[in-house]
Amino acid sequence: MHTALFTKTFDNRSLEDAIATAAEIGYDGVEIMAREPHFPADVSLERVEGLRELLDDHDMGLPCLATYTGSYARKDDAECDAELETFEAFLERAEILDVNLLRHGAGRPSIREATEEDLERAATWLRRAADVAAEYDKTVGLEIHSHRLTETTEATMDLIERIDRANVGVIHDAGNMFIADDPYGAESLEAIGDRLAHVHVKDLSRTDDPDQADAFALETGRGEEVFRREFLGEGDVDHAPLVEALAERGYDGSVTDESTVRRVDRETVARRELEAMERLIAD
């Protein structure tokens, strides 16, 4: 397994600086936040070529381009066309970056609130996105994410079945699954099977204090809850069974740390997260 850092951790810096800092700290790669201030869809091709050279210079992998496109279920046709056009702009840039996987969101509403019409509309447009991605020999990554059509493993796999395209994979995210009370250990990997495309890690805890630093409120199946962003290994999300199951199945891809802890400086966060990731993988 290879370690990667989501560049959102350094969203107060340029992407070039984020890449260089992640490399200096010791990450094997980065997952690029594909929006301002790092990598908007209209980023110049000249800059993209420079970023590819920078990644090569630092011997950094690029497992995923995290676009914020998609979310088709409750958009009209014009809005969906615009999303697909933006996604294709990212695909063109992904060719230069030589990255295979692009995150493309199923979006809202939560599967708990979705209608059959929502699911069918999302699947129709995600199928079109997958067909466009296939022209570039790229994979569409659907992240398991709270408050989305892909809130659980079961919902994600159901949507993939509806899309019915081979180049659609799953981005596993135990932190998001913890929020949704969805199992995120070995059983989730068994359900995902060969559709597993990438893995995210981040730690959270449930708390009764919304005024704590790094706390946020979210509506879940239990009602409104308060969560706190934690350092990896210090919250309620036990990643050890997941990482063990990944090792047992011979997963040799990247694991991206998505920490957005803000109560200490960003470099401290990135260093502590890498140390925790390396302990998990070593154990």
Disulfide bonds with the S-S distance in Angstrom:
none
